[in-house]
Amino acid sequence: MDLEDKIDIVKSILKDKKVVIGFSGGADSTLIAYLSSKVAADTLAITINNHLLPTGFVENTKNIAQTFNVKHEIADIDFYENKYFLSNTSSRCYECRKLMYSQIKRIAEKRGFDFICDGNNISDLVIDRPGILVTYKNEFKTPFIEAKLTSKEIHGYLNKNN
């Protein structure tokens, strides 16, 4: 299956749905926001401001969402106030994602969105990512995994399509 076929699978998954995206502004969430903006009935990108990310991070996510005419919301969760995150145990990645995805899910349900997804891809399944379990526990959809898209393919598509 070629890259365009995989992209078509993602589009068919998102088509006519009310989609919420966990949106970091990285390659994966940017592509899913772009594709959703083209085929979904409605799209809301939710960015978590966790107070750990570099200056300009939140502004960058706003700009990307605006470029695609996607609604965008910032959820504020100060990770410096979370004792589980600060304990820096081996489950920190899991706790981090649990905090973020729980908030994204609450916002999606409150706003009446019925399809919550993220930009996880096939490549994320072959590296140590304990937080990925939260994706499934919170019933987030993973269109890139369903379409068997790799990180390399996602970056290639973004580069090819500007």
Secondary structure as the mmCIF struct_conf table of DSSP 4:
data_model
#
loop_
_struct_conf.conf_type_id
_struct_conf.id
_struct_conf.beg_label_comp_id
_struct_conf.beg_label_asym_id
_struct_conf.beg_label_seq_id
_struct_conf.end_label_comp_id
_struct_conf.end_label_asym_id
_struct_conf.end_label_seq_id
HELX_RH_AL_P HELX_RH_AL_P1 LEU A 3 LEU A 14
TURN_TY1_P TURN_TY1_P1 LYS A 15 ASP A 16
STRN STRN1 LYS A 18 GLY A 22
BEND BEND1 GLY A 25 GLY A 26
HELX_RH_AL_P HELX_RH_AL_P2 ALA A 27 VAL A 39
BEND BEND2 ALA A 41 ALA A 41
STRN STRN2 ASP A 42 ASN A 49
BEND BEND3 HIS A 51 HIS A 51
BEND BEND4 LEU A 53 LEU A 53
HELX_LH_PP_P HELX_LH_PP_P1 PRO A 54 PRO A 54
TURN_TY1_P TURN_TY1_P2 THR A 55 GLY A 56
HELX_RH_AL_P HELX_RH_AL_P3 PHE A 57 THR A 67
TURN_TY1_P TURN_TY1_P3 PHE A 68 ASN A 69
STRN STRN3 LYS A 71 ASP A 76
HELX_RH_3T_P HELX_RH_3T_P1 PHE A 79 GLU A 81
HELX_RH_AL_P HELX_RH_AL_P4 LYS A 83 LEU A 86
TURN_TY1_P TURN_TY1_P4 SER A 87 ASN A 88
TURN_TY1_P TURN_TY1_P5 SER A 90 SER A 91
HELX_RH_AL_P HELX_RH_AL_P5 ARG A 92 ARG A 111
TURN_TY1_P TURN_TY1_P6 GLY A 112 GLY A 112
STRN STRN4 PHE A 115 CYS A 117
HELX_RH_3T_P HELX_RH_3T_P2 ILE A 122 LEU A 125
BEND BEND5 VAL A 126 ILE A 127
TURN_TY1_P TURN_TY1_P7 PRO A 130 GLY A 131
HELX_RH_AL_P HELX_RH_AL_P6 ILE A 132 LYS A 137
TURN_TY1_P TURN_TY1_P8 ASN A 138 GLU A 139
STRN STRN5 LYS A 141 LYS A 141
HELX_RH_AL_P HELX_RH_AL_P7 PRO A 143 GLU A 146
TURN_TY1_P TURN_TY1_P9 ALA A 147 LYS A 148
HELX_RH_AL_P HELX_RH_AL_P8 SER A 151 LYS A 160
TURN_TY1_P TURN_TY1_P10 ASN A 161 ASN A 161
#
